């Protein structure tokens, strides 16, 4: 589900080995943004590791500059260069789709944003920046320096984001891991995760059953009575992202991680009517047929 790599000014870039691991675990496209003092420069849409590695090499030493890299796993918008991160904070679709551009403020995102107007060429992040973050930045030009505004964005976003402005001010929203001064939005920089190109045996069975459930298995199109019959973890039965995991790449490697993911990405914490506890009490499982 993507990874953000956020490097403040004065911190060396991660090793090329670490960045390649990020790619191997999130290989649906990559991009980078860095602050040059006059603007945030954005280069993205690298669909092969060799191309991205060459682009990084051409940039030279970025130790003195704040930079953010992003490695993508597709959820919405398709696997295409223009859907890669980072994005300028802009309400203009052409700006968001540009693979080489600059802006006063730019963003990269990790997670799924619900309720956005997505389509075959527009991801949830693109829609969020266009419809929410860009208008907010016009109303509050100093957005990146406002703890109140950033706090509101973090709560409503419900996932992870890195923001960078032209001066090099770098802000991360959500929980990041720090290693050597570099901030990572999850641990897929460290070790291979299961991916949709190399399923474990258990997830291969999940993928096959998923295909049957959605009628995409030519040999046997019989639908399952309940998709939860083949979900690997109990928590998956309550998760809006279960179908993305089945068709794209499993995100959670343990049941405990699955519960943590629910709390972090689905906003089920607390005790209100939409909380995870309330849904469990009502047996409110999402994937039932009919």
N, C-alpha and C positions, 0 to 999 in steps of 0.2 A: 504493500500500500504506500509506496514511495518512501524516500528518505530525503530530508533536508540536511545539508552540511553547512553550518554557519561559522565563519571564521572572522573574528574581530581583527582590526588593524593591529599590527605588531606581533601577530601569531603566525608561525609558519603554516603553509598549506599541509594538509594530510599527505601521507606518502602516496605514491601512485598505486601501490599495492592495495592500500585501504580504499582508494577511490574505485579501483577495479572491482573490489568486493562489493561496494555499493552498487556498481553497475550490474554485476552478475546477479544480484538479488532484486534489482529493480531496473529491468533492461528495456523498458518501452520508451526510451528517449531521455535525454539529459540536457542540462543547460547551466549557465553560470551568470551571475551578476556581480559587479564590483563597483565601488565608488571611486571616481577619479577626481573628486573635488568640485567638479562642475556639473556632473550628472551621474546617475546610475547607468552604467553600460550593461546591456543584456545581450547575450549570445545563447541561442538555444536551438532545439530541433535536431540535435545530434542523435541519429538513430543507429549508429554503430559505435562500439567502444573505441575503435581505432581513430575514428573521426574526432571524437571528443578528446581523446588523449592528445592528438595532434594540435587541437585548438588550445588546450591548456598549455602545452609546451610553447606554443607561439606567443602566449601572453607573458611568458617570462616569470620573474619572481614577484609574487603578489603579497609577500610578507607584510609590507607597509600599508597595504590596502585592505579594508573590510571587504569580504567576498562571501557569497552564498552560492552553493551548488545544489542542484536538485536532480534526483534520479527517479524516474516515474514507473509506476505500474498503472496501467489504464483502468479507470473505472467508468467515467462518462466522457463522451466527446470523441472516442476513437483513438487509435494509436497512430498519431500523425504529428509531424514536426511542430505545427502551430499550437498544439495542445500541450506541448512541453512547458515546464516552468523554467525560470521565473517569468513573471508578468509585470509590465508597467501598471501602476495604479491609474487606470483610465477607464472611461465609459465608452470608448471607441473600440468597436470590434476589430477594426484593422490594426490598431495599436496592440491589442492583446494577441493577435495572431502573428505579428511580425517576429521573425526569427533573429533579426539584428536591429536593435533600437536602443534608445536611451530615454530616461525619464527622471524627474525629480525624486520620485518615490516608487519602489518596486517591491514585489512580494513573491514568496514561494510558499506552498501549502502542502501539508501531509495529513491525509484523512479524507473523510467523506462529509460533504455539507448537504444536509437535506433541505428540501423545499426550494431548490434553485431551478430556474428555467433552462434545462439542458436540452441538447439535441445531438444529432449525429456528429456535429463539428464543434460543439460548445460544451466544455466540461463544467462541473459544478464550481470549480475554483474560478474559471473565467466569468461565469455568471455572477458569482459572489462579488468579485472585484468590480465588475461593470455596474451591478445594480445596488451594491451596498457600500463597499469600501471606497470606491471613487467618489460617489456623492458625499460620503462622510468626510473625505479628505478635502473636498471643496468647501464644506461648511466649517471644518476645523483644519486649516492649512498646517498647523503645528501638531497634527495627530500623533506623530511618532514620539513627541515629547510630552504628551499628556497621559499621565497614569490613569486618570479617570476614563478617558476615551479608550485607551488600550485595554483596560480592565473590562469595559463593556464589550469590546470586540472579542476578547478572549472567551467571555462567558457565552455570547451568542454564537460564536464560531463552533465551540464544542470540540475543537481539534487543535492542530498545531500549525503555526505560521511563522515565517521570518520576514521582517520588514527592514528595508535598507534605504537610506536617503543619500543624496549627493555628497553630503559632508562626511559620510562614513558612519553615521549613527545606525547601529544595528540592534534590533529588538527581536526577541523570540517570544512567542506566545504558546503556552502549553508546556508540557514536561519534556525537557531535552536532557541528554546525557553529555557530560563534559569529559573530554579526553584530551589532555595536553593543550587546554585552552580552546579547543574546537568543540562546537556544540552539534550533537547529532539528534535527530528527532525520534530515532528508535535504534535498535541494536543491529540492524542489518548491515552496518559497516564492519561488523566484527566476524561474523561467521555465516556461511550459507544458510538461508532459510529454505524451507520447502517452497518450490515454485511451480508455476503451471507448466513449465517445460520439463520438470523432473519430479513428478509426484512420488511420494512414498506409496507403499502398497495400499495403506488404508485410504489415502486420498485418491488413489486411482479408482478404488471402488466407489468412492463418493462421486467422482466425476462421471463414471458410467451411470450410476443411479440418477444423477442430476439430468443427464441426457435423456434418460427414459421419462423422467418426470415432466420435462418440458417438450417431449415428443420429438427430440432431435436425434434419436437413435434409430437408424434405418432398419436395423435387424429386429429390434423389439421396441415399438413405440408405446408400450403399455405404461400409463402413468402410475406412479406410486400413490397410495391413499394419502400419504403424509410425508412431505420431504424430510420432516424431522426424524423419520426412521433411519436415515443414513447420515445425519449430521454427527460429526465425531465427538462433540462435547455437549454436555447438558446445556451450557450457556447459549450455544448456537440456536437453540429452539426459540430464544427470545430476541434474536439479533437481526436487525434490518439488513446487515451486511452479509448474511449467510449465503445469499444467492451470488453475490459478487465473489465471495471466497470460492464457491463451487466452480464458477465459470472462469475465474481468473487465477487466483493463487491463495492457498490457505494462509491466513494471517496468524492464527494462534496455534502454538505448539503444545500447550497444556490446557487443561480445564481451568486452572487458576488464571492463566493469561487471558483466556476467553472471558471470564467474569470481569477482569480488570479492563478489558477492551470495551465491554458493555458500559461500564461506569464512565470511562474516559470519552468514548466517541458517541455514545447514544444518549447521554444525558439522563440516565436512569437513577442517578444518585438522589438521596433524599427520601422523603416519605409521602410525596404527593400522589395524586391519582395516576400519574404517568410514570411513577417510579418503578424500578425493577421489582421491588417487593410487592407492589400492588399488582403488577402484571402477573407475577408468579402466583399470587393468591387467587387471581381470576383465571389461572391457567391460560393466559393470553399468549398463546404460541402463534407465531406469525404464519408458518408455512403449513397450512392445512388445505386440503383440496375440497372445494365446494363450500 
